[in-house]
Amino acid sequence: MCSEHFLNVCYLNFVDVDFSRETWLASRGYSSNDTLPSYIISELLHDLDIIQYIGESSCNRKSIPFYPNRNGWNTGNVVQ
């Protein structure tokens, strides 16, 4: 799954720490060794609420909230 998608990790915040991929797949009739159809991958990304982070480009570190910065660090109090 991950080899087909570029995961933009600017703001990932995994809320469900008890998530089990194996349990999720089993509930849909799949195992971790199965080749998953694209609609199941899409459903998984939606269920994990990370679909919005899939994209062609990575974070633009020269734009808010990553800029301005000093040596790559900022206070996090950036006003748009």
Backbone torsions as a table, in degrees:
resi	resn	phi	psi	omega
1	MET	NA	-50.2	-175.5
2	CYS	-68.6	-25.1	179.9
3	SER	-69.6	-20.9	-179.2
4	GLU	-92.1	-11.6	-173.7
5	HIS	-131.1	146.7	173.6
6	PHE	-99.0	117.7	-177.3
7	LEU	-93.3	113.2	179.8
8	ASN	-83.1	112.3	-169.8
9	VAL	-103.9	30.4	-179.3
10	CYS	-58.6	-46.3	-172.2
11	TYR	-130.4	34.1	180.0
12	LEU	-65.5	130.7	178.4
13	ASN	-139.4	92.3	-177.0
14	PHE	-77.4	114.6	-176.7
15	VAL	-87.2	-40.4	-174.8
16	ASP	-89.0	86.4	-178.0
17	VAL	-73.1	-12.6	179.5
18	ASP	-92.6	7.1	-178.5
19	PHE	-64.8	135.3	175.9
20	SER	-123.6	118.2	179.3
21	ARG	-61.6	-41.2	-179.2
22	GLU	-62.3	-43.7	178.2
23	THR	-65.2	-42.6	179.7
24	TRP	-61.0	-47.6	180.0
25	LEU	-63.3	-43.7	-179.2
26	ALA	-61.4	-35.5	179.8
27	SER	-66.7	-15.0	178.6
28	ARG	-111.6	8.2	175.6
29	GLY	85.5	20.2	-179.9
30	TYR	-120.6	160.8	173.2
31	SER	-117.9	169.7	-177.0
32	SER	-69.4	-14.0	178.3
33	ASN	-91.4	-8.3	-178.6
34	ASP	-75.5	149.0	169.0
35	THR	-81.8	120.9	-173.4
36	LEU	-89.5	137.4	173.8
37	PRO	-68.4	156.1	-175.3
38	SER	-59.9	-32.8	-179.0
39	TYR	-68.8	-30.7	177.2
40	ILE	-72.0	-40.7	176.0
41	ILE	-60.2	-44.7	178.2
42	SER	-61.5	-42.7	178.7
43	GLU	-62.1	-41.5	178.4
44	LEU	-62.7	-46.2	179.5
45	LEU	-62.3	-37.0	176.0
46	HIS	-69.0	-44.8	-179.1
47	ASP	-62.5	-34.1	177.3
48	LEU	-81.5	-6.9	-178.8
49	ASP	59.0	41.1	176.6
50	ILE	-120.3	6.2	-177.8
51	ILE	-59.0	-33.1	-177.8
52	GLN	-70.4	-12.0	179.9
53	TYR	-95.8	-1.2	177.1
54	ILE	-85.6	125.6	-178.9
55	GLY	-166.6	174.2	-179.1
56	GLU	-81.6	-26.4	-175.4
57	SER	-116.7	157.3	178.0
58	SER	-93.1	-176.9	-179.9
59	CYS	-60.2	140.5	174.4
60	ASN	-90.4	102.4	-175.8
61	ARG	-73.9	-2.0	177.3
62	LYS	-102.5	17.0	177.9
63	SER	-130.4	163.7	177.9
64	ILE	-60.3	137.9	9.7
65	PRO	-95.9	7.2	-176.4
66	PHE	-88.0	-12.1	-179.0
67	TYR	-130.4	139.6	5.4
68	PRO	-77.0	157.1	178.3
69	ASN	-149.2	167.1	176.1
70	ARG	-125.8	113.8	-176.1
71	ASN	54.9	36.8	178.0
72	GLY	86.0	-1.5	-178.7
73	TRP	-115.0	144.7	171.8
74	ASN	-139.7	174.2	-174.6
75	THR	-80.7	-14.8	-176.3
76	GLY	84.2	-2.0	179.8
77	ASN	-101.9	50.3	-176.8
78	VAL	-89.1	130.2	180.0
79	VAL	-97.9	132.0	179.2
80	GLN	-82.5	NA	NA
